[in-house]
Amino acid sequence: MYPEKVRYINAGGKLVDLATPRVMGIINVTPDSFYASSRYCTDKEILNKAKQMLEDGADIIDIGGYSSRPGAKDISTEEESARVLKAIKLVTGEFSDAIISVDTFRADIAKEAVIGCGASIINDISGGEGDSMMFSTVVDLNVPYILMHMKGDPRTMQNKPVYDDIVADILKWFGDRIFKLNSAGLKDIIIDPGLGFGKTIEHNFELLIRLGDFSITGLPVLVGISRKSMIWKTLNISADEALNGTSVLNSVALLQGADILRVHDVKEAVEAVKLIGRVRNSGTKK
């Protein structure tokens, strides 16, 4: 029997009800993210995109300054900090009610983003492996933590990743870290199986169709599938052409139990949530 799934997270004093799936919009303040149209560099671009996302129905805005595309080059803490902290301050200064997530694996940046800039969620693609101080920092800050699985790092993660059973292996990996975080007192944990991070296209589709297996943790599940190569390589198109494919697979993820969709295109994801909600509600009526 699976534990009852967590349905609320406390993001900076705002209770986020996950009974209805939520949409997280992506703002990359990087020059080299895999999807060029998601890159925003000037103050005006960042604020305009945040405004558009909020108007389109984004529940959370995720701001990152370190490209995690396969083969991405490493950048210094100083460079990432200069990019991401300024962007978060801009958005929280203009949209004080917005819930902001900082996309970083570096504990010092996460801490400053929360304490000094107004972020209220930490999204760590390394699952605590990129910085030994991340878990203790998250516990001290007592903010929701997105624990993502990645095999290797962005420079090496696609070098022939192998699993015995991808879901079982990732669940074990999650279990060890969830126990550590819970034991230290952290309650608000969101898990992300990390589609595209150290997985083949076949691995990604298997994770998607078996997403419901992650309910065994009792924790909210985030899915980030937006415009990823599993879509455009399968369809023999480009990332620029992958919006329709993204909507299709986001809908599959919702049917398999996703609680948060991390996306570049907020309006379309919000529509998917509404339509899948109607499908589910209609199916429960007699």
Stockholm file with secondary structure:
# STOCKHOLM 1.0

chainA/1-286         MYPEKVRYINAGGKLVDLATPRVMGIINVTPDSFYASSRYCTDKEILNKAKQMLEDGADIIDIGGYSSRPGAKDISTEEESARVLKAIKLVTGEFSDAIISVDTFRADIAKEAVIGCGASIINDISGGEGDSMMFSTVVDLNVPYILMHMKGDPRTMQNKPVYDDIVADILKWFGDRIFKLNSAGLKDIIIDPGLGFGKTIEHNFELLIRLGDFSITGLPVLVGISRKSMIWKTLNISADEALNGTSVLNSVALLQGADILRVHDVKEAVEAVKLIGRVRNSGTKK
#=GR chainA/1-286 SS CCCCCCCEEEETTEEEETTSCEEEEEEECCSCCSSGGGBCCSHHHHHHHHHHHHHHTCSEEEEECSCCSTTCCCCCHHHHHHHHHHHHHHHHHHCTTCCEEEECSCHHHHHHHHHTTCCCEEEETTTTCSCTTHHHHHHHHTCCEEEECCSSCTTTTTSCCCCSSHHHHHHHHHHHHHHHHHHTTCCCEEEECCTTSSCCHHHHHHHHHTGGGGGGGCSCBEECCTTCHHHHHHHTCCGGGCHHHHHHHHHHHHHTTCSEEEESCHHHHHHHHHHHHHHHHHHHCC
#=GC SS_cons         CCCCCCCEEEETTEEEETTSCEEEEEEECCSCCSSGGGBCCSHHHHHHHHHHHHHHTCSEEEEECSCCSTTCCCCCHHHHHHHHHHHHHHHHHHCTTCCEEEECSCHHHHHHHHHTTCCCEEEETTTTCSCTTHHHHHHHHTCCEEEECCSSCTTTTTSCCCCSSHHHHHHHHHHHHHHHHHHTTCCCEEEECCTTSSCCHHHHHHHHHTGGGGGGGCSCBEECCTTCHHHHHHHTCCGGGCHHHHHHHHHHHHHTTCSEEEESCHHHHHHHHHHHHHHHHHHHCC
//
